[in-house]
Amino acid sequence: SDNWNNLDYYIKKATRTKQASILPAVYGRGVDFLCVDNQVESAGGIAVIMAYLPEDQSEEVQICGRTARQGNKGSFKLVLHTASLIEKYGIDKTKLNKKKEGDSLYVYLNKKRVAYFDSRAEERTGVIDRSKALHIEAKEYVESFRQGLSSRRADISKQKRINYLLGQNPCRKVATHIVCISDATGSMSSIWAKTKTQITE
């Protein structure tokens, strides 16, 4: 069915006898799959099978918690695609096969997941730091331009540094259309003159 808005229907259906429900990860948080089917409970309760290894272990814990709730029985299992693990987490296939023979498989997977998560956090921190530097440069540039405190050459040098922070080639020429809109009083004519000079140079 395409009626994914009927949340209660899918929750109740997933806890009944002879039902196998495939649900997206969004159902792993804040949803109570309470089993009221005695036949399911007597057979071991609701079985939750997770088909991917999330970047954050807390997400796995949340999905695991969809079963065995309020004193009921239940089970949880990870069924993972080897190629996906290798591609995303950089897992060594040989080591993975060796770990399958013992109880250290999950420890190994979790270690690789934590390393991946930490590397992504470092990348995000780098983006934030570069954005802060760019913000400071841009503020200084706009302020110096607004107050006319810097020479045109200094302003151009500042703009080149901003381009560098953006990862752009400051020597590259790019065709650009600029539209300036002002009132009819002419009070901003001096600013437009400076703007024209900056663009020209």
Residue frames as qw, qx, qy, qz and C-alpha x, y, z in Angstrom:
[[0.000, 0.887, 0.462, 0.000, 0.00, 0.00, 0.00],
 [0.394, 0.455, -0.024, 0.798, 1.10, 3.59, -0.64],
 [0.386, -0.807, -0.188, -0.407, -0.74, 4.90, 2.41],
 [0.603, 0.088, -0.514, 0.604, 2.34, 5.52, 4.60],
 [0.168, -0.460, 0.188, -0.851, 0.50, 8.21, 6.53],
 [0.808, -0.397, -0.176, -0.398, -1.58, 5.55, 8.32],
 [0.125, 0.558, -0.737, 0.361, 1.04, 4.93, 11.02],
 [0.605, -0.231, 0.570, -0.506, -1.19, 3.05, 13.44],
 [0.917, 0.267, -0.034, -0.294, -2.15, 0.54, 10.75],
 [0.662, 0.512, -0.523, 0.160, 1.45, -0.45, 10.00],
 [0.132, -0.489, 0.701, -0.502, 2.41, -0.61, 13.67],
 [0.756, -0.085, 0.442, -0.475, -0.45, -2.99, 14.50],
 [0.885, 0.392, -0.177, -0.179, 0.12, -5.05, 11.35],
 [0.398, 0.604, -0.651, 0.231, 3.81, -5.54, 12.19],
 [0.255, -0.363, 0.751, -0.490, 2.96, -7.20, 15.53],
 [0.841, 0.064, 0.181, -0.506, 0.53, -9.83, 14.22],
 [0.729, -0.130, 0.664, 0.102, 1.01, -13.49, 13.40],
 [0.675, 0.309, 0.557, 0.374, 2.52, -14.39, 9.99],
 [0.248, 0.963, 0.105, 0.012, 3.41, -10.79, 9.19],
 [0.669, -0.141, 0.130, 0.718, 6.73, -9.55, 7.82],
 [0.134, 0.963, 0.227, -0.057, 6.74, -5.76, 7.65],
 [0.619, 0.141, 0.075, 0.769, 9.45, -3.73, 5.88],
 [0.133, -0.947, -0.283, 0.071, 9.53, -0.28, 7.41],
 [0.431, 0.697, -0.181, 0.544, 11.85, 2.73, 6.90],
 [0.504, 0.032, -0.538, 0.675, 14.28, 3.87, 9.60],
 [0.204, -0.407, 0.076, -0.887, 11.96, 6.69, 10.67],
 [0.776, -0.403, -0.302, -0.380, 9.83, 4.07, 12.45],
 [0.717, 0.020, -0.557, 0.417, 12.78, 3.24, 14.69],
 [0.184, 0.049, -0.435, 0.880, 12.26, 6.20, 17.03],
 [0.304, 0.039, 0.295, -0.905, 9.31, 7.08, 19.20],
 [0.702, 0.000, -0.417, -0.577, 7.14, 4.22, 17.95],
 [0.446, -0.275, 0.757, -0.389, 5.85, 1.57, 20.36],
 [0.593, 0.116, -0.690, -0.399, 5.39, -1.82, 18.64],
 [0.453, -0.235, 0.668, -0.541, 3.38, -3.31, 21.49],
 [0.333, 0.037, -0.892, -0.304, 2.53, -6.97, 20.87],
 [0.582, -0.076, 0.402, -0.703, -1.01, -8.02, 21.81],
 [0.820, 0.205, -0.417, -0.334, -0.99, -11.25, 19.80],
 [0.737, -0.477, 0.446, -0.174, -0.60, -14.19, 22.22],
 [0.950, 0.243, 0.145, 0.133, 0.58, -16.48, 19.44],
 [0.470, 0.746, -0.254, 0.398, 3.42, -14.11, 18.55],
 [0.335, -0.744, 0.437, -0.379, 4.35, -13.72, 22.20],
 [0.893, -0.251, 0.360, -0.102, 4.43, -17.45, 22.82],
 [0.875, 0.407, 0.056, 0.255, 6.67, -17.92, 19.76],
 [0.672, -0.117, -0.053, 0.729, 9.27, -15.53, 21.14],
 [0.048, -0.789, -0.199, 0.580, 7.79, -12.09, 20.52],
 [0.487, 0.867, 0.021, -0.103, 8.42, -9.54, 17.82],
 [0.762, -0.135, 0.283, 0.567, 11.65, -10.09, 15.86],
 [0.200, 0.944, -0.057, -0.256, 13.31, -6.92, 14.60],
 [0.796, 0.073, 0.310, 0.516, 15.83, -7.34, 11.78],
 [0.017, 0.898, -0.103, -0.427, 17.98, -4.33, 10.94],
 [0.839, 0.396, 0.270, 0.257, 19.36, -4.42, 7.39],
 [0.435, 0.733, -0.141, 0.504, 21.99, -1.68, 7.65],
 [0.627, -0.337, -0.346, 0.612, 24.67, -0.46, 10.06],
 [0.017, 0.965, 0.210, 0.154, 23.87, 3.13, 11.05],
 [0.420, 0.590, -0.310, 0.616, 26.64, 5.70, 11.49],
 [0.247, -0.492, 0.449, -0.704, 25.51, 6.44, 15.04],
 [0.255, -0.046, -0.952, 0.162, 25.12, 3.54, 17.46],
 [0.256, 0.187, 0.528, -0.788, 22.31, 5.36, 19.25],
 [0.602, 0.219, -0.280, -0.715, 20.13, 4.85, 16.17],
 [0.512, 0.093, -0.849, -0.092, 20.76, 1.11, 16.36],
 [0.057, -0.091, -0.799, 0.592, 19.83, 1.10, 20.05],
 [0.439, 0.201, 0.176, -0.858, 16.59, 2.94, 19.29],
 [0.662, 0.182, -0.503, -0.524, 15.57, 0.43, 16.60],
 [0.372, 0.056, -0.904, 0.202, 16.53, -2.49, 18.80],
 [0.114, 0.109, 0.640, -0.752, 14.22, -1.05, 21.46],
 [0.549, 0.026, -0.266, -0.792, 11.17, -1.47, 19.21],
 [0.768, -0.117, -0.599, -0.195, 10.87, -5.07, 20.48],
 [0.590, -0.211, -0.656, 0.421, 10.75, -6.71, 23.93],
 [0.079, -0.402, 0.126, -0.903, 8.92, -3.72, 25.34],
 [0.568, -0.369, 0.188, -0.711, 7.02, -3.50, 28.61],
 [0.565, -0.282, 0.726, -0.273, 8.03, -6.98, 29.73],
 [0.884, 0.373, 0.084, -0.268, 7.18, -8.71, 26.45],
 [0.767, -0.153, 0.484, 0.391, 9.47, -11.13, 24.64],
 [0.495, 0.856, -0.035, -0.146, 11.40, -10.18, 21.53],
 [0.785, -0.161, 0.318, 0.507, 14.60, -10.47, 19.53],
 [0.225, 0.919, -0.146, -0.290, 16.91, -8.25, 17.49],
 [0.796, -0.041, 0.427, 0.428, 19.35, -9.14, 14.72],
 [0.129, 0.761, -0.306, -0.557, 21.61, -7.30, 12.27],
 [0.779, 0.282, 0.503, 0.245, 21.64, -8.67, 8.70],
 [0.029, -0.826, 0.199, 0.526, 24.21, -6.67, 6.76],
 [0.785, 0.613, 0.053, 0.075, 25.40, -6.42, 3.16],
 [0.761, -0.322, 0.156, 0.542, 29.16, -7.04, 3.02],
 [0.485, 0.416, 0.288, 0.714, 29.80, -4.89, -0.06],
 [0.139, -0.879, -0.209, -0.405, 28.02, -1.92, 1.53],
 [0.672, -0.712, 0.017, 0.202, 30.10, -2.24, 4.70],
 [0.717, -0.055, 0.241, 0.651, 33.32, -2.30, 2.68],
 [0.298, 0.612, 0.316, 0.661, 32.30, 0.69, 0.57],
 [0.252, -0.874, -0.161, -0.383, 31.07, 2.94, 3.37],
 [0.622, -0.766, 0.155, -0.036, 33.18, 2.04, 6.39],
 [0.321, 0.729, -0.603, 0.054, 36.36, 0.84, 4.67],
 [0.795, -0.349, 0.454, -0.201, 36.07, -2.59, 6.24],
 [0.105, 0.493, -0.830, -0.237, 38.67, -5.18, 5.22],
 [0.841, 0.040, -0.283, -0.460, 36.92, -8.21, 3.70],
 [0.633, 0.189, -0.718, 0.221, 39.57, -10.66, 4.93],
 [0.013, 0.151, -0.652, 0.743, 39.35, -9.36, 8.49],
 [0.623, -0.063, 0.066, -0.777, 35.58, -9.39, 8.26],
 [0.826, 0.067, -0.505, -0.241, 35.53, -13.06, 7.29],
 [0.451, 0.152, -0.746, 0.465, 37.85, -13.92, 10.18],
 [0.224, -0.142, 0.455, -0.850, 35.69, -12.02, 12.65],
 [0.721, -0.090, -0.282, -0.626, 32.62, -14.01, 11.55],
 [0.691, 0.024, -0.718, 0.081, 34.10, -17.07, 13.20],
 [0.365, -0.152, -0.661, 0.638, 34.09, -15.55, 16.67],
 [0.159, -0.791, -0.560, 0.185, 32.20, -13.20, 18.94],
 [0.323, -0.486, 0.032, 0.811, 34.36, -10.20, 18.01],
 [0.291, 0.450, 0.595, 0.599, 32.48, -9.39, 14.77],
 [0.110, -0.896, -0.403, -0.149, 30.23, -6.78, 16.32],
 [0.486, -0.723, 0.039, 0.488, 33.12, -5.21, 18.24],
 [0.473, -0.061, 0.470, 0.743, 35.05, -4.90, 14.97],
 [0.144, 0.634, 0.573, 0.498, 32.09, -3.40, 13.09],
 [0.277, -0.909, -0.302, 0.080, 31.39, -0.94, 15.86],
 [0.530, -0.522, 0.178, 0.644, 35.04, 0.14, 15.97],
 [0.347, 0.181, 0.529, 0.753, 35.01, 0.88, 12.24],
 [0.046, -0.787, -0.541, -0.294, 31.71, 2.71, 12.58],
 [0.402, -0.833, -0.151, 0.349, 33.03, 4.93, 15.38],
 [0.483, -0.284, 0.340, 0.756, 36.14, 5.74, 13.33],
 [0.204, 0.457, 0.593, 0.630, 33.95, 6.69, 10.36],
 [0.210, -0.869, -0.443, -0.066, 31.68, 8.82, 12.53],
 [0.475, -0.690, 0.014, 0.546, 34.66, 10.63, 14.09],
 [0.419, -0.020, 0.452, 0.787, 36.18, 11.35, 10.66],
 [0.050, 0.671, 0.564, 0.480, 32.90, 12.85, 9.49],
 [0.361, -0.865, -0.282, 0.204, 32.80, 14.98, 12.64],
 [0.491, -0.437, 0.216, 0.722, 36.31, 16.28, 11.86],
 [0.276, 0.325, 0.558, 0.712, 35.22, 17.14, 8.32],
 [0.140, -0.829, -0.491, -0.228, 32.23, 19.06, 9.64],
 [0.469, -0.749, -0.092, 0.459, 34.45, 20.90, 12.13],
 [0.455, -0.125, 0.380, 0.796, 36.78, 21.87, 9.28],
 [0.105, 0.592, 0.570, 0.560, 33.85, 23.23, 7.26],
 [0.321, -0.876, -0.354, 0.065, 32.72, 25.29, 10.26],
 [0.519, -0.559, 0.101, 0.639, 36.22, 26.70, 10.83],
 [0.348, 0.125, 0.482, 0.794, 36.60, 27.66, 7.17],
 [0.050, -0.742, -0.555, -0.372, 33.16, 29.25, 7.19],
 [0.412, -0.822, -0.218, 0.327, 34.07, 31.31, 10.27],
 [0.470, -0.326, 0.279, 0.772, 37.26, 32.52, 8.62],
 [0.194, 0.397, 0.588, 0.678, 35.33, 33.43, 5.48],
 [0.205, -0.839, -0.498, -0.074, 32.73, 35.26, 7.55],
 [0.438, -0.709, -0.035, 0.551, 35.37, 37.37, 9.28],
 [0.385, -0.078, 0.454, 0.800, 37.10, 38.17, 5.98],
 [0.076, 0.584, 0.629, 0.508, 33.81, 39.12, 4.35],
 [0.285, -0.866, -0.379, 0.159, 32.79, 41.38, 7.24],
 [0.437, -0.558, 0.146, 0.690, 36.13, 43.18, 7.17],
 [0.311, 0.151, 0.572, 0.744, 35.95, 43.58, 3.42],
 [0.041, -0.734, -0.590, -0.333, 32.42, 44.99, 3.44],
 [0.370, -0.834, -0.244, 0.328, 33.18, 47.31, 6.35],
 [0.423, -0.391, 0.276, 0.769, 36.35, 48.71, 4.76],
 [0.199, 0.342, 0.621, 0.676, 34.52, 49.18, 1.49],
 [0.159, -0.812, -0.551, -0.108, 31.58, 50.88, 3.21],
 [0.373, -0.842, -0.097, 0.378, 33.75, 53.31, 5.18],
 [0.542, 0.806, -0.090, 0.220, 36.24, 53.91, 2.38],
 [0.519, -0.788, 0.321, 0.080, 39.10, 53.25, 4.80],
 [0.705, -0.208, 0.567, 0.373, 41.09, 51.01, 2.46],
 [0.149, 0.516, -0.490, -0.687, 42.61, 51.62, -0.91],
 [0.827, 0.313, -0.131, -0.448, 41.16, 49.88, -3.93],
 [0.511, 0.438, -0.738, 0.044, 44.22, 47.65, -4.10],
 [0.148, -0.210, 0.824, -0.504, 43.79, 46.52, -0.50],
 [0.703, 0.154, 0.309, -0.622, 40.13, 45.78, -1.17],
 [0.765, 0.408, -0.411, -0.282, 41.02, 43.70, -4.22],
 [0.260, 0.381, -0.848, 0.261, 43.62, 41.81, -2.18],
 [0.425, -0.068, 0.665, -0.610, 40.97, 41.09, 0.46],
 [0.802, 0.288, 0.021, -0.522, 38.59, 39.80, -2.19],
 [0.591, 0.440, -0.672, -0.069, 41.29, 37.50, -3.53],
 [0.029, -0.249, 0.866, -0.432, 41.74, 36.01, -0.05],
 [0.645, 0.124, 0.419, -0.627, 37.98, 35.43, 0.18],
 [0.776, 0.410, -0.319, -0.359, 38.06, 33.67, -3.18],
 [0.331, 0.412, -0.833, 0.162, 40.91, 31.52, -1.92],
 [0.325, -0.098, 0.759, -0.556, 38.92, 30.50, 1.16],
 [0.752, 0.295, 0.189, -0.559, 36.03, 29.59, -1.12],
 [0.689, -0.052, 0.681, 0.242, 38.33, 27.35, -3.12],
 [0.578, 0.782, 0.230, -0.025, 38.02, 29.51, -6.21],
 [0.653, 0.090, 0.186, 0.729, 40.80, 30.57, -8.55],
 [0.049, -0.787, -0.211, 0.578, 41.10, 34.37, -8.05],
 [0.088, -0.418, 0.500, 0.753, 42.64, 34.72, -11.51],
 [0.231, 0.318, 0.871, 0.294, 39.82, 32.94, -13.27],
 [0.227, 0.093, -0.113, -0.963, 37.52, 35.17, -15.28],
 [0.134, 0.407, 0.900, -0.082, 33.81, 34.45, -14.96],
 [0.113, -0.342, -0.396, -0.844, 31.08, 36.17, -16.92],
 [0.124, -0.437, -0.736, 0.503, 28.64, 37.75, -14.47],
 [0.086, -0.607, -0.403, -0.679, 25.51, 39.88, -14.79],
 [0.243, -0.296, -0.569, 0.728, 25.04, 42.39, -11.97],
 [0.112, -0.690, -0.479, -0.531, 21.82, 44.33, -11.51],
 [0.239, -0.153, -0.461, 0.841, 21.88, 47.37, -9.19],
 [0.165, -0.715, -0.569, -0.373, 18.63, 48.95, -8.08],
 [0.276, -0.184, -0.372, 0.867, 18.49, 52.34, -6.34],
 [0.124, 0.792, 0.509, -0.312, 16.05, 55.15, -5.66],
 [0.455, 0.717, 0.285, 0.445, 15.85, 58.25, -7.87],
 [0.282, -0.952, -0.027, 0.120, 17.41, 60.68, -5.39],
 [0.607, 0.647, -0.310, 0.341, 20.99, 59.89, -6.38],
 [0.483, -0.787, 0.308, -0.230, 22.03, 59.69, -2.71],
 [0.858, -0.277, 0.410, 0.137, 23.95, 56.46, -3.36],
 [0.652, 0.747, -0.129, 0.021, 25.82, 57.67, -6.45],
 [0.025, -0.774, 0.621, -0.122, 29.19, 57.68, -4.65],
 [0.673, -0.228, 0.690, -0.138, 28.71, 54.07, -3.57],
 [0.841, 0.471, 0.261, -0.057, 27.81, 53.02, -7.11],
 [0.381, 0.847, -0.368, 0.037, 30.95, 54.73, -8.39],
 [0.289, -0.582, 0.748, -0.135, 33.12, 52.77, -5.94],
 [0.803, 0.080, 0.568, -0.164, 31.28, 49.60, -6.82],
 [0.731, 0.679, -0.002, -0.060, 31.89, 50.14, -10.52],
 [0.147, 0.802, -0.573, 0.086, 35.59, 50.74, -9.86],
 [0.545, -0.358, 0.737, -0.175, 35.86, 47.53, -7.81],
 [0.843, 0.317, 0.415, -0.126, 34.16, 45.45, -10.48],
 [0.565, 0.799, -0.201, -0.034, 36.29, 46.94, -13.22],
 [0.042, 0.710, -0.688, 0.144, 39.54, 46.17, -11.44]]
